[in-house]
Amino acid sequence: MRRRRFLQAAGLSTAALLAACNRPPTTERRQVIVIGAGIAGLAAARTLADRGHDAVLLEARDRIGGRIWTSRWSDAAIDLGASWIHGVDGNPIAELARAVGVRTVATTYENSSDYGTDGRPLDRAATAALKRWQHVVATAVSDAQDEAEDDDPDTSLRSVAERAVNWAALPPPDRALVASVLNEYEQEYAGSATELSSRYFDDDNELEGGDVLFPAGYGAITDHLAKGLTIRTGRVVDRIDWTGSGVTVSAGTDTYTGEHVVVTLPLGVLQSGAVQFGRDLPADTTTAIAKLGMGLLDKCFLRFPSRFWPDTDWLTYVPPAENAGQWAQWVNYARVSGQPILLGFNAADFGRTVETWSDGAIIDSAMGTLRTIFGADIPAPVDYRITRWSADPYARGSYSFNKVGSTPEMRDHLAATVDGRVHFAGEATDRNSFATVHGAYNSGLRAADQISG
């Protein structure tokens, strides 16, 4: 499944991004505090430092990268957070990867092994039925978007889809297929189908050129950007104050002052209220924070003694409708790492349920699905890595989505400078490329431009 294409151009072209990084420093040296050493904060600080300004990064964790997090086995790197460059053509992250000399590996949804509820490969009839339901749902959503008037109330993706397929009358096999189709949207956008806005969920700009993964890990990009920057880890910011002359940022007993602050906190952290603002934010800003959605896409990496699955990029499974979304999508990480590793995803509602389980229960659940597909005699994993992004106090989710009741303009409101001192960045502030690394990167460049452009 791919994001819907829109005709509007991306907010910043690659040429514009490279030009921004190469601008000469302004004559006035500015003191800037950047909150968060994820890709947005690193992009902002890197650009400001290269222009001759003083930028200090405050990061709550003991590592940089934020929702980019490369973990390692002795012979394989795995990305627990962001994994893909989505669309390599005109993508600033692809440009950085080439500049750094980091190898990438292409993946495609078309190279997939697909399995039905009974664990058997989908036959021609089931495959045709799945494609038919994908078409029915996509057409219904597109028609609803085209026919919507400005004053019509927003509805959820699920409500549009269930009406189109006559959900109540569907027999169990078709219910399982339609539920699988809805889960494809949830896996892509990280929001529940009951929360995704049918009108705006895909109101973004898709880059061409296919998607690629990093065998050595996404951390190579953040490490490159961080070189030479002033970064203070273990600084949990809890308050931001500003006046007409400057800003003050508090992190426990530590206080930092400057002329500007770039806030790259994830939307979920902003929504939690963990960081206080000393003055009222504009109504448009607070509305955007409240109404945009923070999604969840968790990962479970399982390492086995040897590979027992097909050598395709993706493995998909159609669970029974009552278990919709459970271990439905897997990436063959052996094609990326050269080691016998499978990566399973869980999104949205089921993802939040799984986060409450013990590691052992999660592995047992995952293995139940794999044994349904590949047989009871497959080996147990020898190691694993599990994420719980919603429970992470410094993320509170994976990435943002357009929720029922929100509008794309809210992202512009969230990106607006407050009183010429407070600047917001991060994927949630990028209207064209939210939920992507390049969107977060672009937003950091934008914040730097607001200060020194």
Backbone torsions as a table, in degrees:
resi	resn	phi	psi	omega
1	MET	NA	139.5	-177.7
2	ARG	-123.8	154.5	176.8
3	ARG	-67.6	147.7	178.4
4	ARG	-65.0	138.3	-179.7
5	ARG	-84.7	138.1	173.5
6	PHE	-118.7	153.1	-173.8
7	LEU	-82.5	-18.4	-177.2
8	GLN	-67.6	145.2	-179.4
9	ALA	-73.5	154.6	175.2
10	ALA	-62.8	152.7	-176.0
11	GLY	-61.5	-32.3	-179.9
12	LEU	-136.0	126.7	174.6
13	SER	-78.6	164.0	177.7
14	THR	-59.3	-41.2	179.5
15	ALA	-60.7	-41.0	179.4
16	ALA	-65.4	-38.1	179.9
17	LEU	-64.5	-45.8	-179.6
18	LEU	-65.4	-36.9	178.0
19	ALA	-64.6	-39.1	180.0
20	ALA	-61.3	-40.8	-178.9
21	CYS	-68.8	-23.4	-174.9
22	ASN	-100.5	6.0	179.5
23	ARG	-64.9	147.2	176.0
24	PRO	-69.5	152.8	179.1
25	PRO	-63.5	148.3	175.7
26	THR	-72.8	162.7	-176.3
27	THR	-72.1	-23.8	-178.5
28	GLU	-100.4	118.2	-179.1
29	ARG	-78.9	124.1	-175.0
30	ARG	-110.5	149.6	178.3
31	GLN	-101.7	117.7	-173.7
32	VAL	-127.4	134.4	172.9
33	ILE	-103.9	127.8	178.2
34	VAL	-113.6	121.6	-178.3
35	ILE	-97.3	112.5	179.0
36	GLY	106.5	121.9	-179.8
37	ALA	-103.3	37.4	167.7
38	GLY	-79.6	-169.8	-174.6
39	ILE	-64.0	-35.5	179.3
40	ALA	-67.3	-47.0	179.2
41	GLY	-64.4	-40.3	178.2
42	LEU	-65.0	-40.5	178.8
43	ALA	-63.4	-42.9	179.6
44	ALA	-64.6	-49.5	-177.5
45	ALA	-65.4	-40.7	178.8
46	ARG	-60.3	-45.9	-178.9
47	THR	-65.4	-44.6	179.9
48	LEU	-63.6	-44.4	179.8
49	ALA	-63.2	-40.3	179.9
50	ASP	-67.2	-20.8	177.2
51	ARG	-93.4	5.3	173.9
52	GLY	94.7	11.0	179.8
53	HIS	-94.3	161.7	176.6
54	ASP	-94.2	116.3	-179.8
55	ALA	-127.2	129.7	174.7
56	VAL	-117.5	131.0	179.9
57	LEU	-97.3	129.3	175.3
58	LEU	-109.1	119.0	-176.2
59	GLU	-123.4	128.2	-177.0
60	ALA	-68.8	-36.0	-176.9
61	ARG	-78.6	175.9	175.6
62	ASP	-94.2	16.2	179.0
63	ARG	-144.2	163.6	172.9
64	ILE	-94.4	171.7	174.2
65	GLY	111.8	-29.3	-178.9
66	GLY	61.6	-120.3	179.9
67	ARG	-83.0	6.9	162.7
68	ILE	-100.2	118.6	-173.1
69	TRP	-146.8	102.3	178.3
70	THR	-91.7	120.7	173.9
71	SER	-106.0	164.9	-174.5
72	ARG	-140.8	139.4	155.3
73	TRP	-93.2	172.8	-175.9
74	SER	-61.7	-26.9	-175.2
75	ASP	-123.7	13.1	-178.0
76	ALA	-158.1	139.0	173.5
77	ALA	-101.5	140.5	176.9
78	ILE	-133.2	143.3	-179.6
79	ASP	-101.2	114.2	-178.3
80	LEU	-79.6	-21.9	176.9
81	GLY	-109.5	-126.2	179.8
82	ALA	-56.5	141.0	-177.7
83	SER	-121.2	-44.9	-168.1
84	TRP	-101.0	150.5	154.3
85	ILE	-88.2	117.3	-177.6
86	HIS	-92.1	99.8	-179.2
87	GLY	83.6	103.2	-173.6
88	VAL	-85.0	-16.8	-178.0
89	ASP	-76.8	119.9	179.9
90	GLY	70.2	20.1	-177.7
91	ASN	-97.9	123.4	-178.1
92	PRO	-63.1	-28.3	177.9
93	ILE	-70.7	-37.0	175.0
94	ALA	-63.6	-38.6	176.5
95	GLU	-62.6	-42.4	178.2
96	LEU	-64.0	-42.6	-179.7
97	ALA	-59.9	-41.5	178.2
98	ARG	-67.0	-40.0	-179.6
99	ALA	-65.2	-37.8	-178.8
100	VAL	-79.6	-21.5	-177.6
101	GLY	83.3	30.2	-179.4
102	VAL	-89.2	130.6	-179.9
103	ARG	-75.8	143.9	176.0
104	THR	-126.8	157.7	179.5
105	VAL	-128.1	127.9	-178.5
106	ALA	-76.8	145.1	170.6
107	THR	-129.9	153.7	178.7
108	THR	-143.4	141.2	178.5
109	TYR	-65.5	-23.2	-178.3
110	GLU	-70.6	-22.9	179.0
111	ASN	-93.4	80.6	-169.2
112	SER	-139.3	145.1	170.0
113	SER	-106.6	124.8	-169.7
114	ASP	-118.6	136.5	-173.5
115	TYR	-128.4	144.7	-179.8
116	GLY	-88.3	-176.9	-176.1
117	THR	-58.0	-34.0	179.9
118	ASP	-81.6	-0.5	179.4
119	GLY	89.4	-5.9	179.1
120	ARG	-84.5	153.6	175.9
121	PRO	-56.9	138.9	178.1
122	LEU	-59.5	127.7	176.8
123	ASP	-81.6	179.9	-175.4
124	ARG	-61.2	-40.1	-178.1
125	ALA	-65.8	-44.6	-179.6
126	ALA	-67.6	-38.7	177.6
127	THR	-63.2	-42.4	178.2
128	ALA	-63.9	-40.0	179.1
129	ALA	-65.1	-41.0	178.6
130	LEU	-62.6	-44.8	179.1
131	LYS	-63.8	-36.7	178.8
132	ARG	-63.8	-45.0	-179.9
133	TRP	-68.3	-35.1	174.4
134	GLN	-59.2	-42.4	-179.7
135	HIS	-67.7	-42.5	-179.3
136	VAL	-61.0	-47.1	-178.3
137	VAL	-66.6	-46.3	-178.9
138	ALA	-61.9	-40.6	179.4
139	THR	-66.5	-42.5	-180.0
140	ALA	-62.6	-42.0	179.8
141	VAL	-66.7	-44.7	179.6
142	SER	-61.9	-42.6	179.0
143	ASP	-63.9	-41.5	179.6
144	ALA	-62.9	-38.5	177.9
145	GLN	-66.6	-42.6	-177.7
146	ASP	-68.3	-31.8	-174.6
147	GLU	-91.7	-10.6	-175.5
148	ALA	-68.2	134.5	172.5
149	GLU	-92.8	157.8	-175.5
150	ASP	-57.2	-34.9	-175.9
151	ASP	-94.2	5.1	176.4
152	ASP	-72.1	141.8	176.4
153	PRO	-67.2	145.8	177.8
154	ASP	-73.6	152.6	178.1
155	THR	-132.6	165.0	-178.8
156	SER	-83.6	156.5	174.9
157	LEU	-58.0	-41.1	-179.2
158	ARG	-62.5	-42.5	-177.5
159	SER	-63.6	-40.3	178.0
160	VAL	-65.6	-44.3	-177.9
161	ALA	-66.3	-45.7	-177.3
162	GLU	-65.3	-34.6	176.1
163	ARG	-66.9	-39.7	-177.2
164	ALA	-68.6	-34.9	-176.4
165	VAL	-95.3	-1.8	-175.4
166	ASN	55.0	60.5	-171.9
167	TRP	-50.8	-43.8	-174.9
168	ALA	-61.3	-26.7	-176.7
169	ALA	-95.7	-1.1	-175.3
170	LEU	-74.6	137.3	171.8
171	PRO	-72.2	159.9	-175.4
172	PRO	-51.8	-42.6	-179.8
173	PRO	-61.3	-40.5	179.3
174	ASP	-73.2	-33.6	175.4
175	ARG	-59.9	-42.4	179.1
176	ALA	-62.1	-40.2	-179.7
177	LEU	-68.1	-43.7	179.5
178	VAL	-65.9	-41.1	176.9
179	ALA	-60.5	-36.3	177.3
180	SER	-65.8	-38.9	177.2
181	VAL	-61.7	-45.7	179.6
182	LEU	-63.2	-36.2	178.4
183	ASN	-66.0	-28.7	175.5
184	GLU	-60.0	-41.3	177.2
185	TYR	-65.9	-41.2	-179.7
186	GLU	-64.7	-40.0	178.5
187	GLN	-66.0	-35.4	-178.9
188	GLU	-73.3	-43.8	-171.5
189	TYR	-106.6	-7.3	173.4
190	ALA	71.8	1.3	177.1
191	GLY	-104.8	152.1	174.8
192	SER	-64.1	144.5	177.9
193	ALA	-61.1	-22.2	176.4
194	THR	-79.0	-13.1	-179.6
195	GLU	-111.2	-23.6	-179.9
196	LEU	-65.2	129.1	177.4
197	SER	-68.6	122.1	179.0
198	SER	-64.4	-26.7	-176.9
199	ARG	-82.3	-37.4	-168.7
200	TYR	-123.7	2.6	-172.6
201	PHE	-57.9	-31.4	-176.9
202	ASP	-113.2	27.0	-178.9
203	ASP	-81.5	73.6	-179.0
204	ASP	-145.0	-177.8	-177.6
205	ASN	-115.7	120.0	-179.2
206	GLU	-93.2	129.0	176.0
207	LEU	-85.8	148.5	-179.2
208	GLU	-86.7	173.1	171.3
209	GLY	104.7	-1.8	178.2
210	GLY	85.2	171.9	-175.9
211	ASP	-110.6	145.7	-179.3
212	VAL	-136.2	152.4	175.8
213	LEU	-111.0	164.4	179.9
214	PHE	-107.3	108.2	175.4
215	PRO	-58.2	-33.2	-179.9
216	ALA	-90.3	-3.0	177.9
217	GLY	99.4	145.7	179.2
218	TYR	-63.9	-20.8	-178.0
219	GLY	-58.9	-21.0	177.2
220	ALA	-61.2	-32.3	179.9
221	ILE	-72.6	-48.2	-178.9
222	THR	-67.4	-37.1	177.0
223	ASP	-61.4	-39.9	179.7
224	HIS	-63.9	-45.8	-178.8
225	LEU	-66.1	-30.2	-173.6
226	ALA	-79.8	-12.9	-174.8
227	LYS	-57.3	124.4	176.0
228	GLY	82.2	-3.7	-179.9
229	LEU	-82.8	155.0	175.3
230	THR	-88.2	110.5	-174.9
231	ILE	-126.3	127.9	177.0
232	ARG	-111.8	106.5	178.2
233	THR	-86.5	166.6	-178.8
234	GLY	69.0	20.1	179.9
235	ARG	-106.6	101.9	-178.4
236	VAL	-91.4	100.9	-178.1
237	VAL	-69.1	134.0	178.9
238	ASP	-125.6	-7.8	-179.5
239	ARG	-156.5	142.1	177.5
240	ILE	-129.1	121.1	177.4
241	ASP	-120.1	152.1	176.6
242	TRP	-153.1	153.7	174.8
243	THR	-131.9	-171.7	178.1
244	GLY	-68.8	-15.6	-175.6
245	SER	-109.2	-11.3	-178.7
246	GLY	174.0	-171.9	-176.5
247	VAL	-130.2	153.3	173.8
248	THR	-131.4	128.4	-179.0
249	VAL	-118.8	127.9	-179.5
250	SER	-107.3	135.8	176.0
251	ALA	-135.0	89.0	-173.6
252	GLY	65.9	-124.1	179.9
253	THR	-87.8	-4.0	-179.7
254	ASP	-91.8	142.7	178.3
255	THR	-129.4	136.1	-179.9
256	TYR	-126.2	137.2	179.2
257	THR	-122.0	151.8	178.8
258	GLY	-168.0	-173.2	178.7
259	GLU	-92.1	-28.8	-178.8
260	HIS	-140.4	156.7	172.1
261	VAL	-131.2	135.6	174.1
262	VAL	-107.4	116.7	-176.4
263	VAL	-99.7	108.9	-180.0
264	THR	-110.4	22.7	179.4
265	LEU	-60.1	139.2	176.1
266	PRO	-59.0	153.3	-179.8
267	LEU	-54.1	-40.9	-179.2
268	GLY	-61.6	-34.8	177.5
269	VAL	-70.9	-41.7	175.9
270	LEU	-59.9	-41.2	-179.2
271	GLN	-68.0	-27.9	-176.1
272	SER	-72.5	-21.6	-176.3
273	GLY	77.8	12.1	-179.3
274	ALA	-65.0	-25.4	177.6
275	VAL	-112.0	123.9	-179.8
276	GLN	-91.4	143.8	173.8
277	PHE	-106.3	128.7	-173.7
278	GLY	-67.5	-20.1	176.2
279	ARG	-128.3	161.9	179.1
280	ASP	-67.2	131.3	172.2
281	LEU	-76.3	156.4	177.5
282	PRO	-56.6	150.1	-178.5
283	ALA	-57.9	-39.2	179.3
284	ASP	-62.4	-35.9	179.6
285	THR	-68.6	-47.8	-178.0
286	THR	-67.3	-33.9	176.6
287	THR	-64.8	-43.0	178.3
288	ALA	-61.2	-44.6	179.5
289	ILE	-60.3	-41.3	-176.2
290	ALA	-73.7	-36.1	-168.7
291	LYS	-97.7	-25.1	174.1
292	LEU	-68.9	153.2	-177.3
293	GLY	-99.8	146.2	173.2
294	MET	-107.8	118.4	-173.4
295	GLY	-94.7	178.4	-178.5
296	LEU	-141.2	128.5	170.7
297	LEU	-138.0	104.9	-177.8
298	ASP	-99.2	158.5	-176.1
299	LYS	-123.1	148.1	171.7
300	CYS	-134.3	106.7	176.0
301	PHE	-89.4	126.0	176.5
302	LEU	-118.0	125.4	178.6
303	ARG	-105.7	130.1	-175.1
304	PHE	-115.8	165.0	177.1
305	PRO	-63.3	-32.5	179.8
306	SER	-157.7	164.2	-178.8
307	ARG	-82.7	131.9	177.4
308	PHE	-122.1	5.2	-176.0
309	TRP	-110.1	164.4	-178.3
310	PRO	-67.2	157.2	-177.0
311	ASP	-90.0	60.3	174.2
312	THR	-115.3	163.4	-179.1
313	ASP	-64.6	-43.3	-172.8
314	TRP	-122.9	150.4	167.4
315	LEU	-124.5	128.4	177.8
316	THR	-123.1	150.2	-177.2
317	TYR	-134.6	138.4	177.2
318	VAL	-103.1	98.3	178.8
319	PRO	-74.1	165.2	172.3
320	PRO	-56.9	152.6	-175.1
321	ALA	-56.4	-35.4	-178.8
322	GLU	-70.3	-15.2	176.2
323	ASN	-113.6	32.1	-174.1
324	ALA	-53.7	133.7	174.9
325	GLY	85.2	-2.8	-175.4
326	GLN	-84.7	110.6	177.1
327	TRP	54.3	45.4	-174.8
328	ALA	-88.4	-20.3	-177.3
329	GLN	-133.3	133.5	-179.6
330	TRP	-133.9	145.7	172.4
331	VAL	-109.0	132.9	175.1
332	ASN	-77.4	90.0	-175.8
333	TYR	-73.6	-8.1	174.6
334	ALA	-64.3	-30.7	178.8
335	ARG	-71.1	-21.5	-179.6
336	VAL	-93.4	-46.1	-171.1
337	SER	-97.8	-18.9	-173.7
338	GLY	78.6	4.9	-179.7
339	GLN	-118.9	156.8	-175.5
340	PRO	-75.3	78.3	-175.5
341	ILE	-125.3	132.9	171.5
342	LEU	-112.3	143.4	177.6
343	LEU	-118.9	116.4	176.8
344	GLY	-104.0	144.1	-179.5
345	PHE	-113.2	146.8	166.5
346	ASN	-137.8	134.8	-172.7
347	ALA	-122.7	160.5	165.9
348	ALA	53.6	-128.2	-171.2
349	ASP	-61.6	-48.4	-179.6
350	PHE	-66.7	-35.1	176.4
351	GLY	-58.5	-41.5	179.4
352	ARG	-68.2	-35.9	176.2
353	THR	-62.9	-46.7	-178.1
354	VAL	-60.9	-34.9	-178.7
355	GLU	-60.7	-22.4	-179.5
356	THR	-84.0	-9.2	-178.1
357	TRP	-85.4	160.8	172.2
358	SER	-72.7	162.1	176.4
359	ASP	-56.5	-42.7	-179.1
360	GLY	-61.4	-41.6	179.5
361	ALA	-66.1	-37.7	178.5
362	ILE	-64.2	-46.0	-179.7
363	ILE	-63.9	-41.9	178.5
364	ASP	-60.3	-41.8	179.4
365	SER	-64.3	-45.7	178.9
366	ALA	-61.8	-43.9	-179.2
367	MET	-66.9	-29.5	175.4
368	GLY	-59.4	-43.7	177.7
369	THR	-67.0	-45.1	-179.1
370	LEU	-63.5	-35.4	178.0
371	ARG	-72.8	-30.4	173.5
372	THR	-61.2	-38.2	-177.1
373	ILE	-82.7	-47.1	-167.8
374	PHE	-109.1	-2.2	176.2
375	GLY	105.3	157.3	-174.3
376	ALA	-71.5	-16.2	-174.0
377	ASP	-95.2	10.0	176.6
378	ILE	-67.6	151.2	-176.7
379	PRO	-71.4	156.4	172.7
380	ALA	-75.2	153.2	177.3
381	PRO	-66.6	148.4	178.0
382	VAL	-94.9	-14.9	177.1
383	ASP	-163.4	168.9	-177.0
384	TYR	-159.1	163.4	168.5
385	ARG	-139.7	133.8	-176.8
386	ILE	-128.6	137.6	176.8
387	THR	-106.8	153.2	173.5
388	ARG	-139.9	71.9	-172.7
389	TRP	-67.1	-31.4	179.7
390	SER	-68.5	-32.8	-179.8
391	ALA	-83.0	-9.7	179.4
392	ASP	-72.8	116.8	-176.0
393	PRO	-65.6	-17.2	-179.2
394	TYR	-100.9	8.6	175.6
395	ALA	-133.0	-52.7	-179.0
396	ARG	55.8	41.5	178.8
397	GLY	138.2	178.8	-175.5
398	SER	-98.7	-55.3	177.1
399	TYR	-161.8	165.6	-170.6
400	SER	-84.8	160.5	174.5
401	PHE	-143.5	163.5	178.2
402	ASN	-85.7	107.0	-174.3
403	LYS	-86.4	155.8	174.3
404	VAL	-53.0	127.9	-179.0
405	GLY	96.6	-10.0	175.9
406	SER	-96.1	168.4	176.7
407	THR	-135.6	156.3	177.6
408	PRO	-59.3	-31.2	-179.7
409	GLU	-61.2	-24.4	-179.4
410	MET	-62.7	-29.6	177.4
411	ARG	-68.7	-35.9	174.2
412	ASP	-63.9	-40.0	178.7
413	HIS	-63.3	-40.4	-180.0
414	LEU	-68.0	-26.6	-179.8
415	ALA	-83.1	-9.0	-174.5
416	ALA	-72.8	142.3	175.8
417	THR	-69.2	140.8	178.9
418	VAL	-106.1	118.2	176.4
419	ASP	55.0	26.3	178.2
420	GLY	67.9	7.4	-174.9
421	ARG	-123.2	-36.1	-173.7
422	VAL	-106.5	123.9	-175.2
423	HIS	-124.0	129.3	-179.6
424	PHE	-102.0	139.7	176.2
425	ALA	-143.7	172.3	-175.5
426	GLY	123.1	161.5	-174.2
427	GLU	-56.0	-33.1	-177.6
428	ALA	-67.1	-17.8	-178.7
429	THR	-93.3	-0.5	-176.9
430	ASP	-103.4	106.1	-174.4
431	ARG	-62.5	-39.3	-174.4
432	ASN	-80.5	-30.2	-171.2
433	SER	-137.3	39.5	176.0
434	PHE	-59.5	155.7	177.3
435	ALA	71.5	13.7	178.2
436	THR	-127.8	157.8	177.0
437	VAL	-67.8	-40.9	-179.3
438	HIS	-67.8	-29.2	174.0
439	GLY	-64.9	-43.1	177.2
440	ALA	-63.5	-42.9	179.2
441	TYR	-61.3	-48.5	178.2
442	ASN	-56.0	-39.6	-177.6
443	SER	-66.3	-34.8	176.3
444	GLY	-65.3	-38.7	176.0
445	LEU	-65.5	-39.4	178.5
446	ARG	-61.5	-44.8	179.6
447	ALA	-61.5	-40.3	177.3
448	ALA	-62.9	-39.3	177.7
449	ASP	-65.1	-37.1	178.4
450	GLN	-60.6	-31.3	-177.6
451	ILE	-87.2	-40.9	-171.0
452	SER	-129.0	2.1	-176.2
453	GLY	-72.6	NA	NA
